[in-house]
Amino acid sequence: MKNKKLLFMITILGLVVLLSGCNILSGDNGENETEDPQESENGEDNGNGEDNGDPEDPKGENEDPGNETGNGENDEHSEGGEEEPEEPETLAEELGIEEINKVMYTLVDISYREDATAEAEALGEIELEEPVKATGLVANDWIRIEKDEKEGFIHQAFLSEESVEKLTWGSGQMEEEMVVIPNPEDLDAVVNKKLSLPPDYAPE
């Protein structure tokens, strides 16, 4: 009877020791499996899909700022570098001038003007038959000329590319000398008591 009790006690003691050993082993495994808090944070960051970028540059300071702004600054700079076209200062510049270089002759005593319009300021007078240097043709049929180192404008109806032809009519005190216009077919041909149509002119 005593032997049975002793055996029972030894069995119980062995079980206790065995269970204690198992707990100790399981406790060690638990400590080894515990994740490092820093690694856990990194794992959470990665799990959330956040990119830590270059480990040597965690704040992304080396990123190209041009990519963030869409190169807007460069675009503005390039646009700002282009010069805006200057606005025309005169009617002639606004209409456009075709460059020419020829000598023309005045059909009457006439003023040359500051701009290609009859309302522009007169800069001086040019006498009948006086040759002038024509340098440009404006789109509204005015001629740009150079006179006394100044630039002016005369309507082409008062200029001829050929030397002036004169016509004498009447007799005695009534005798008059008129300039024959070279462009009788043109709608802007000027005919008056000083400018005559050609003697053989016949309208269509």
TORLUMGU-455873 format. One line per field, with one value per residue: x, y, z of N, C-alpha, C in turn; residue number from 1. Coordinates in nm, 4 decimals. Layout:
REM TORLUMGU-455873
n_X X	...
n_Y Y	...
n_Z Z	...
ca_X X	...
ca_Y Y	...
ca_Z Z	...
c_X X	...
c_Y Y	...
c_Z Z	...
seq NUM	...
***
This chain:
REM TORLUMGU-455873
n_X 0.0832	0.1934	0.3921	0.2462	0.1353	0.3683	0.4615	0.2578	0.2847	0.5345	0.4774	0.2939	0.4596	0.6451	0.4846	0.4241	0.6779	0.7297	0.5252	0.5985	0.8414	0.7535	0.6108	0.8153	0.9671	0.7792	0.7489	0.9996	0.9944	0.7923	0.9073	1.1054	0.9583	0.8464	0.8018	1.0295	0.9726	1.0378	1.0739	0.8177	0.6795	0.7821	0.6878	0.4150	0.4016	0.4773	0.2757	0.0636	0.1015	0.2662	0.5392	0.8647	1.0675	1.3968	1.6307	1.8505	1.7632	1.5216	1.3273	1.2802	1.4193	1.5831	1.4316	1.3237	1.2218	1.1052	0.9474	0.7347	0.6011	0.5283	0.6978	0.6177	0.7330	0.9474	0.8100	0.6761	0.8940	1.0034	0.7943	0.7859	1.0200	0.9754	0.9343	0.6747	0.4869	0.5290	0.2873	0.1371	0.2321	0.1464	-0.0965	-0.0062	0.1788	0.0037	-0.1628	0.0212	0.3237	0.4649	0.7878	0.9589	1.1677	1.2138	1.2148	0.9851	0.7513	0.6001	0.2656	0.1352	0.1628	0.2124	0.1461	0.3426	0.2735	0.2529	0.1460	-0.0249	-0.2685	-0.5145	-0.5805	-0.3621	-0.0808	0.0776	0.4035	0.5653	0.6146	0.5968	0.6972	0.5409	0.6345	0.8619	1.1105	1.0847	1.1935	1.0619	0.9858	0.8170	0.5044	0.1891	-0.0919	-0.3296	-0.2932	-0.1232	0.1910	0.5052	0.7583	1.0904	1.2150	1.4219	1.5679	1.3646	1.0743	0.7752	0.4326	0.2497	-0.0425	-0.0774	-0.2113	-0.1229	0.1287	0.3719	0.5321	0.6706	0.8314	0.6800	0.4225	0.3132	0.0333	-0.0762	-0.3327	-0.5871	-0.5473	-0.3563	-0.4278	-0.5718	-0.4351	-0.3270	-0.1327	-0.1309	-0.0928	-0.0655	-0.2382	-0.1085	-0.2604	-0.5348	-0.7312	-0.7651	-0.9600	-0.9012	-0.7872	-0.6970	-0.8565	-0.8555	-0.8518	-0.5836	-0.4842	-0.4966	-0.6827	-0.5452	-0.5114	-0.6005	-0.7626	-1.0189	-1.3045	-1.3990
n_Y -0.1199	0.1209	0.1430	0.1818	0.4369	0.5897	0.5533	0.6751	0.9417	0.9996	0.9827	1.1941	1.4103	1.3942	1.4569	1.7213	1.8418	1.7930	1.9451	2.1979	2.2258	2.2340	2.4758	2.6571	2.6208	2.6981	2.9653	3.0776	3.0496	3.2251	3.4686	3.4849	3.5007	3.7454	4.0564	4.3099	4.6389	4.8544	4.7230	4.6322	4.8700	4.9487	4.7412	4.7882	5.0290	4.9454	4.7741	4.9443	5.0494	5.2671	5.4353	5.4358	5.5434	5.6402	5.4935	5.6365	5.8897	5.9667	6.1659	6.2549	6.4693	6.5011	6.4943	6.5946	6.9190	7.0208	6.8247	6.8135	7.0530	7.0346	7.1454	7.4036	7.6476	7.6626	7.6681	7.9131	8.0801	8.0376	8.1302	8.3920	8.4817	8.5304	8.7934	9.0301	9.1205	9.4443	9.7043	9.8573	10.1900	10.3741	10.4381	10.3445	10.1446	9.9702	9.8893	9.7789	9.7751	9.7584	9.7085	9.9222	10.0642	10.3263	10.6026	10.8655	11.1023	11.4139	11.5131	11.7446	12.0488	11.9567	11.8496	11.6485	11.3966	11.3064	11.0569	10.7834	10.9106	11.1554	11.3258	11.3468	11.5178	11.7753	11.7650	11.9033	12.0711	11.9699	12.0459	12.0718	11.8299	11.7599	11.5259	11.2424	11.0139	10.7042	10.4725	10.2838	10.1024	10.1498	9.9629	10.0983	10.2402	10.4567	10.6199	10.5738	10.8082	10.9532	11.2592	11.5291	11.3994	11.3076	11.1092	11.0587	11.0631	11.0263	11.0221	10.7817	10.8668	11.1178	11.0917	10.9901	10.7331	10.7967	11.0683	11.3929	11.4709	11.7427	11.9447	12.1905	12.4227	12.6306	12.9822	13.2843	13.5061	13.3156	13.0877	12.7875	12.5619	12.2248	11.9326	11.6049	11.3331	11.0139	10.7902	10.7438	10.5446	10.4506	10.4247	10.6006	10.8152	11.1538	11.4333	11.7603	12.1258	12.1504	11.9058	11.6963	11.4821	11.2493	11.3635	11.1788	11.0155	10.7777	10.6888	10.3666
n_Z 0.0000	0.0827	-0.1069	-0.3388	-0.2944	-0.2870	-0.5447	-0.6828	-0.5987	-0.7012	-0.9708	-1.0020	-0.9354	-1.1392	-1.3555	-1.2945	-1.3107	-1.5796	-1.7036	-1.6199	-1.7487	-2.0150	-2.0204	-1.9767	-2.2084	-2.4035	-2.3337	-2.4014	-2.6776	-2.7388	-2.6716	-2.8654	-3.0929	-3.0803	-3.2399	-3.3408	-3.2307	-3.4033	-3.6416	-3.6685	-3.7036	-3.9475	-4.0952	-4.0764	-4.2149	-4.4666	-4.5102	-4.5330	-4.7750	-4.8046	-4.9440	-4.8445	-4.9833	-5.0876	-4.8772	-4.7892	-4.8162	-4.6536	-4.6307	-4.8805	-4.9895	-5.2029	-5.4270	-5.7523	-5.7822	-6.0047	-6.1130	-5.9383	-5.9748	-6.2303	-6.4147	-6.4430	-6.3763	-6.5503	-6.7903	-6.7677	-6.7661	-7.0170	-7.1750	-7.0955	-7.2024	-7.4690	-7.6924	-7.7096	-7.9980	-8.1388	-8.1311	-8.4172	-8.4966	-8.6795	-8.9420	-9.1854	-9.1122	-8.9903	-9.2020	-9.3703	-9.5594	-9.8758	-9.9807	-10.2023	-10.4614	-10.6358	-10.8697	-10.8815	-11.0223	-10.9457	-11.0162	-10.9657	-10.7706	-10.4457	-10.1074	-9.8899	-9.6493	-9.2965	-9.2405	-9.4056	-9.5042	-9.5923	-9.3891	-9.2265	-9.0765	-9.2665	-9.3914	-9.5627	-9.8854	-10.2277	-10.5503	-10.8776	-11.1189	-10.9865	-10.9066	-10.6907	-10.4372	-10.4175	-10.1692	-10.0654	-10.0929	-9.9753	-9.8515	-9.8999	-10.1319	-10.1043	-10.1362	-9.9949	-9.9390	-9.9591	-9.8529	-9.8249	-9.6238	-9.4684	-9.3976	-9.5735	-9.7024	-10.0051	-10.2053	-10.4622	-10.6886	-10.7494	-10.8415	-11.0850	-11.2703	-11.4913	-11.6589	-11.6497	-11.8784	-12.0735	-12.1722	-12.3932	-12.4193	-12.5631	-12.6583	-12.6957	-12.4294	-12.3056	-12.3141	-12.1753	-11.9783	-11.9173	-11.7185	-11.8362	-11.7299	-11.6323	-11.5891	-11.6917	-11.6966	-11.4433	-11.1410	-10.9402	-11.0659	-11.0990	-11.2233	-11.3171	-11.3440	-11.3663	-11.4263	-11.6969	-11.9160	-12.1545	-12.4955	-12.6877	-12.5460	-12.4941	-12.3321	-12.2074
ca_X 0.0000	0.2849	0.4621	0.1533	0.1256	0.4963	0.4655	0.1596	0.3437	0.6442	0.4133	0.2400	0.5747	0.7015	0.3948	0.4406	0.8061	0.7137	0.4431	0.6786	0.9387	0.6821	0.5794	0.9406	1.0014	0.6842	0.7777	1.1150	0.9517	0.7114	0.9942	1.1762	0.8677	0.8000	0.8621	1.0922	0.8765	1.0749	1.0418	0.6719	0.6338	0.8130	0.5962	0.2854	0.4112	0.4745	0.1431	-0.0293	0.1304	0.3447	0.6743	0.9604	1.1617	1.5379	1.6639	1.9459	1.6939	1.3843	1.2330	1.2618	1.4696	1.6555	1.3396	1.3309	1.1034	1.0409	0.8442	0.6184	0.5296	0.4977	0.7828	0.5439	0.8209	1.0238	0.7205	0.6535	1.0168	1.0193	0.6954	0.8229	1.1341	0.9320	0.8951	0.5452	0.4988	0.4959	0.1675	0.1694	0.2167	0.0845	-0.1903	0.0722	0.2311	-0.1108	-0.2100	0.1305	0.3967	0.5483	0.9100	0.9924	1.2787	1.2040	1.1970	0.8548	0.7393	0.4727	0.1804	0.0886	0.2231	0.1401	0.2085	0.3627	0.2145	0.3180	0.0907	-0.0886	-0.4067	-0.5235	-0.5970	-0.2361	-0.0116	0.1656	0.5425	0.6324	0.5565	0.6746	0.6494	0.5088	0.7422	0.9801	1.1297	1.0927	1.2342	0.9553	1.0472	0.7195	0.3660	0.0967	-0.2050	-0.4393	-0.2474	-0.0359	0.3321	0.6002	0.8686	1.1938	1.2338	1.5016	1.6021	1.2437	0.9830	0.6388	0.3420	0.1699	-0.1270	-0.0171	-0.2811	-0.0516	0.2654	0.3859	0.6620	0.7344	0.8401	0.5502	0.3891	0.2287	-0.0562	-0.1104	-0.4620	-0.6260	-0.4570	-0.3483	-0.4340	-0.6420	-0.3490	-0.2941	-0.0515	-0.1821	-0.0208	-0.1453	-0.2284	-0.0628	-0.3463	-0.6746	-0.8254	-0.7793	-1.0716	-0.8513	-0.7203	-0.7428	-0.8694	-0.9055	-0.8038	-0.4391	-0.4529	-0.5786	-0.6827	-0.4713	-0.5967	-0.6594	-0.8292	-1.1589	-1.3502	-1.4551
ca_Y 0.0000	0.2342	0.1499	0.2410	0.5811	0.6497	0.5533	0.7759	1.0718	1.0199	1.0086	1.3313	1.5012	1.3915	1.5328	1.8645	1.8837	1.7911	2.0598	2.3188	2.2346	2.2755	2.6201	2.7322	2.6174	2.7813	3.1065	3.1180	3.0652	3.3467	3.5855	3.4893	3.5353	3.8845	4.1398	4.4343	4.7483	4.9332	4.6433	4.6280	4.9955	4.9435	4.6471	4.8535	5.1257	4.8745	4.7156	5.0497	5.0910	5.3889	5.4127	5.5135	5.6062	5.6085	5.4875	5.7408	6.0182	5.9291	6.2769	6.2877	6.6037	6.5046	6.4835	6.7078	7.0028	7.0493	6.7257	6.8434	7.1675	7.0123	7.2339	7.5267	7.7627	7.6677	7.7106	8.0558	8.1496	8.0339	8.2178	8.5294	8.5196	8.5707	8.9333	9.0541	9.2067	9.5837	9.7517	9.9576	10.3275	10.4547	10.3677	10.2753	10.0211	9.8811	9.8346	9.7047	9.8497	9.6802	9.7830	9.9492	10.1587	10.3843	10.7475	10.9026	11.2462	11.4711	11.5651	11.8761	12.0936	11.8771	11.8295	11.5106	11.3929	11.2245	10.9220	10.7513	10.9572	11.2975	11.4026	11.3509	11.6462	11.8006	11.7836	11.9933	12.0831	11.9244	12.1170	11.9977	11.7677	11.7326	11.3813	11.2014	10.8748	10.6220	10.3596	10.1843	10.1118	10.1140	9.8855	10.1860	10.3093	10.5695	10.5928	10.6281	10.8732	11.0184	11.3965	11.6077	11.3074	11.2796	11.0124	11.1098	10.9830	11.0932	10.9262	10.7491	10.9364	11.2416	11.0569	10.9163	10.6684	10.8569	11.2140	11.4554	11.5207	11.8611	11.9724	12.3328	12.4432	12.7717	13.0712	13.4194	13.5140	13.1967	12.9706	12.7220	12.4409	12.1251	11.8056	11.4917	11.2261	10.8897	10.6762	10.7849	10.4332	10.4158	10.4884	10.7083	10.9174	11.2883	11.5216	11.8942	12.2281	12.1393	11.7699	11.6719	11.3519	11.2518	11.4100	11.0665	10.9239	10.7457	10.5982	10.2385
ca_Z 0.0000	0.0886	-0.2355	-0.4378	-0.2677	-0.3248	-0.6902	-0.7265	-0.5715	-0.7984	-1.1022	-0.9985	-0.9360	-1.2750	-1.4447	-1.2628	-1.3686	-1.7250	-1.7431	-1.5979	-1.8586	-2.1367	-2.0094	-1.9943	-2.3506	-2.4802	-2.3039	-2.4813	-2.8168	-2.7486	-2.6737	-2.9928	-3.2017	-3.0658	-3.3426	-3.2998	-3.2538	-3.5211	-3.7597	-3.6790	-3.7639	-4.0900	-4.1580	-4.0921	-4.3216	-4.5937	-4.5272	-4.5721	-4.9113	-4.8078	-4.9912	-4.7670	-5.0753	-5.0738	-4.7348	-4.7576	-4.8209	-4.6143	-4.6441	-5.0219	-5.0152	-5.3294	-5.5388	-5.8444	-5.7642	-6.1322	-6.1382	-5.8567	-6.0292	-6.3709	-6.4931	-6.4677	-6.3705	-6.6740	-6.8965	-6.7550	-6.8028	-7.1615	-7.2348	-7.0663	-7.2831	-7.6014	-7.6977	-7.7702	-8.1154	-8.1146	-8.1975	-8.5195	-8.4512	-8.7851	-9.0291	-9.2878	-9.0532	-8.9644	-9.3297	-9.4338	-9.6619	-9.9671	-10.0075	-10.3418	-10.4758	-10.7696	-10.8777	-10.9349	-11.0475	-10.8995	-11.1226	-10.9213	-10.6464	-10.3463	-9.9765	-9.8437	-9.5159	-9.1946	-9.2464	-9.5331	-9.5025	-9.6256	-9.2657	-9.1528	-9.0787	-9.3805	-9.3510	-9.6561	-10.0182	-10.3428	-10.6677	-10.9992	-11.1972	-10.9042	-10.8828	-10.5505	-10.4193	-10.3588	-10.0975	-10.0199	-10.1382	-9.8686	-9.9029	-9.9418	-10.2529	-10.0762	-10.1617	-9.8973	-10.0081	-9.8798	-9.8976	-9.7294	-9.5150	-9.3916	-9.4576	-9.5862	-9.7837	-10.1073	-10.2758	-10.5910	-10.7969	-10.7782	-10.8788	-11.2092	-11.2848	-11.6073	-11.6517	-11.6733	-12.0116	-12.0625	-12.2838	-12.4018	-12.4840	-12.5718	-12.7317	-12.6417	-12.2843	-12.2564	-12.3311	-12.0484	-11.9874	-11.8244	-11.7087	-11.8824	-11.6298	-11.6953	-11.5525	-11.7109	-11.6787	-11.3010	-11.0722	-10.8549	-11.1472	-11.0657	-11.3391	-11.2815	-11.4361	-11.3799	-11.4711	-11.8146	-11.9818	-12.2822	-12.6062	-12.7611	-12.4521	-12.5195	-12.2243	-12.2515
c_X 0.0858	0.3573	0.3739	0.1435	0.2537	0.5069	0.3732	0.2173	0.4548	0.5871	0.3616	0.3529	0.6372	0.6180	0.4112	0.5686	0.7965	0.6363	0.5200	0.7801	0.8740	0.6518	0.7029	0.9789	0.9086	0.7065	0.8956	1.0757	0.8716	0.7967	1.0657	1.0859	0.8189	0.8744	0.9221	0.9942	0.9089	1.0432	0.8918	0.6193	0.6609	0.7184	0.4596	0.2889	0.4031	0.3379	0.0423	-0.0012	0.2095	0.4876	0.7682	1.0658	1.3028	1.5729	1.7665	1.8823	1.5486	1.2850	1.2098	1.3131	1.5369	1.5630	1.3456	1.2073	1.0335	0.9310	0.7188	0.5365	0.4924	0.5771	0.7116	0.6326	0.9013	0.9374	0.6991	0.7765	1.0337	0.9193	0.7327	0.9382	1.0948	0.8853	0.7603	0.5628	0.4557	0.3707	0.2053	0.1405	0.1461	-0.0120	-0.1149	0.1267	0.1183	-0.1586	-0.1048	0.1916	0.4813	0.6711	0.9318	1.1109	1.2761	1.1915	1.0616	0.8477	0.6019	0.3965	0.1274	0.1773	0.1452	0.2187	0.2331	0.3336	0.2821	0.2712	0.0148	-0.2375	-0.4087	-0.5374	-0.4674	-0.1685	0.0796	0.3054	0.6173	0.5638	0.6531	0.6140	0.6206	0.6357	0.8659	0.9937	1.1420	1.1320	1.1227	1.0173	0.9464	0.5808	0.2753	-0.0259	-0.3217	-0.3965	-0.1743	0.1081	0.4160	0.7199	0.9736	1.2198	1.3076	1.5303	1.4845	1.1572	0.8430	0.5584	0.2651	0.0838	-0.0735	-0.0884	-0.2088	0.0944	0.2648	0.5240	0.7394	0.7391	0.7096	0.5369	0.2913	0.1486	-0.0915	-0.2436	-0.4969	-0.5225	-0.4590	-0.3462	-0.5003	-0.5543	-0.3086	-0.2102	-0.0989	-0.0941	-0.1149	-0.1278	-0.1908	-0.1571	-0.4937	-0.7748	-0.8510	-0.8954	-1.0254	-0.7723	-0.7823	-0.7423	-0.9276	-0.8459	-0.6521	-0.3956	-0.5501	-0.5743	-0.5998	-0.5631	-0.6668	-0.7345	-0.9753	-1.2052	-1.4112	-1.6061
c_Y 0.1236	0.2506	0.2128	0.3906	0.6515	0.6602	0.6609	0.9170	1.1021	1.0519	1.1515	1.4326	1.5079	1.4711	1.6837	1.9170	1.8921	1.9119	2.1898	2.3384	2.2808	2.4240	2.7052	2.7378	2.7054	2.9290	3.1568	3.1409	3.1918	3.4695	3.5964	3.5343	3.6790	3.9731	4.2650	4.5491	4.8297	4.8577	4.6377	4.7551	4.9969	4.8510	4.7093	4.9552	5.0570	4.8161	4.8191	5.1024	5.2190	5.3557	5.5013	5.5781	5.5566	5.6041	5.5921	5.8784	5.9953	6.0418	6.3172	6.4247	6.6140	6.4942	6.6108	6.7932	7.0339	6.9510	6.7559	6.9552	7.1488	7.1042	7.3633	7.6478	7.7755	7.7146	7.8604	8.1321	8.1529	8.1251	8.3633	8.5772	8.5677	8.7159	8.9468	9.1463	9.3494	9.6222	9.8571	10.0981	10.4143	10.3690	10.2878	10.1435	9.9212	9.8145	9.7486	9.7830	9.7529	9.7634	9.7973	10.0457	10.2105	10.5362	10.7748	11.0547	11.2949	11.5316	11.7044	11.9222	12.0272	11.8670	11.6806	11.5068	11.2911	11.0799	10.9059	10.7844	11.1068	11.3849	11.4160	11.4875	11.6574	11.8312	11.8804	11.9904	12.0300	11.9886	12.0218	11.9530	11.7351	11.5813	11.3542	11.0537	10.7997	10.4972	10.2538	10.2110	10.0610	10.0466	9.9729	10.2791	10.4401	10.5250	10.6555	10.6841	10.9203	11.1562	11.4729	11.5260	11.2830	11.1807	11.0709	11.0227	11.0737	10.9877	10.9062	10.8162	11.0641	11.2172	10.9763	10.8538	10.7254	11.0083	11.2765	11.5032	11.6361	11.8821	12.1212	12.3464	12.5916	12.8520	13.2087	13.4177	13.3906	13.0705	12.9168	12.5976	12.3447	12.0009	11.6935	11.3780	11.0947	10.7720	10.7083	10.6727	10.4014	10.4911	10.6054	10.8116	11.0532	11.3743	11.6542	11.9950	12.2269	12.0040	11.7327	11.5253	11.3599	11.2925	11.2965	10.9712	10.9040	10.6492	10.4716	10.2407
c_Z 0.0000	-0.0431	-0.3439	-0.4192	-0.3126	-0.4767	-0.7468	-0.7124	-0.6736	-0.9360	-1.1106	-1.0080	-1.0754	-1.3738	-1.4238	-1.3258	-1.5209	-1.7742	-1.7265	-1.7093	-1.9880	-2.1347	-2.0332	-2.1421	-2.4327	-2.4551	-2.3824	-2.6260	-2.8363	-2.7528	-2.8074	-3.1063	-3.1933	-3.1643	-3.2812	-3.3282	-3.3781	-3.6486	-3.7809	-3.7431	-3.9127	-4.1633	-4.1778	-4.2043	-4.4564	-4.6196	-4.5720	-4.7120	-4.9192	-4.8473	-4.9131	-4.8541	-5.0525	-4.9264	-4.6961	-4.7580	-4.7832	-4.6348	-4.7893	-5.0584	-5.1502	-5.4496	-5.6221	-5.8271	-5.8943	-6.1635	-6.0585	-5.9172	-6.1752	-6.4621	-6.5263	-6.4683	-6.4996	-6.7899	-6.8910	-6.7998	-6.9545	-7.2301	-7.2138	-7.1518	-7.4217	-7.5979	-7.7666	-7.8905	-8.0839	-8.1932	-8.3009	-8.4687	-8.5540	-8.8660	-9.1352	-9.2349	-9.0298	-9.0925	-9.3971	-9.5493	-9.7439	-10.0045	-10.1580	-10.3438	-10.6187	-10.7589	-10.9428	-10.9435	-11.0039	-11.0177	-11.0896	-10.8064	-10.5324	-10.2169	-9.9540	-9.6940	-9.4242	-9.1991	-9.3766	-9.5305	-9.5267	-9.5017	-9.1859	-9.1703	-9.2010	-9.3316	-9.4417	-9.7912	-10.1231	-10.4668	-10.7830	-11.0702	-11.1141	-10.8822	-10.7330	-10.5461	-10.3478	-10.2973	-10.0541	-10.0755	-10.0268	-9.9299	-9.9477	-10.0549	-10.2242	-10.0966	-10.0502	-9.9732	-9.9067	-9.9390	-9.7886	-9.6030	-9.4205	-9.4694	-9.4595	-9.6802	-9.8802	-10.1744	-10.4165	-10.7087	-10.8372	-10.8164	-11.0080	-11.2136	-11.4046	-11.5898	-11.7007	-11.8183	-11.9973	-12.1908	-12.2793	-12.4760	-12.4775	-12.6498	-12.6662	-12.4902	-12.2222	-12.2641	-12.1924	-12.0754	-11.8789	-11.8271	-11.7520	-11.7816	-11.6975	-11.6714	-11.5723	-11.6868	-11.5312	-11.2376	-10.9852	-10.9334	-11.1173	-11.1920	-11.2909	-11.3775	-11.4523	-11.4330	-11.5824	-11.8532	-12.1096	-12.3971	-12.6787	-12.6690	-12.4896	-12.4118	-12.2809	-12.2428
seq 1	2	3	4	5	6	7	8	9	10	11	12	13	14	15	16	17	18	19	20	21	22	23	24	25	26	27	28	29	30	31	32	33	34	35	36	37	38	39	40	41	42	43	44	45	46	47	48	49	50	51	52	53	54	55	56	57	58	59	60	61	62	63	64	65	66	67	68	69	70	71	72	73	74	75	76	77	78	79	80	81	82	83	84	85	86	87	88	89	90	91	92	93	94	95	96	97	98	99	100	101	102	103	104	105	106	107	108	109	110	111	112	113	114	115	116	117	118	119	120	121	122	123	124	125	126	127	128	129	130	131	132	133	134	135	136	137	138	139	140	141	142	143	144	145	146	147	148	149	150	151	152	153	154	155	156	157	158	159	160	161	162	163	164	165	166	167	168	169	170	171	172	173	174	175	176	177	178	179	180	181	182	183	184	185	186	187	188	189	190	191	192	193	194	195	196	197	198	199	200	201	202	203	204
***
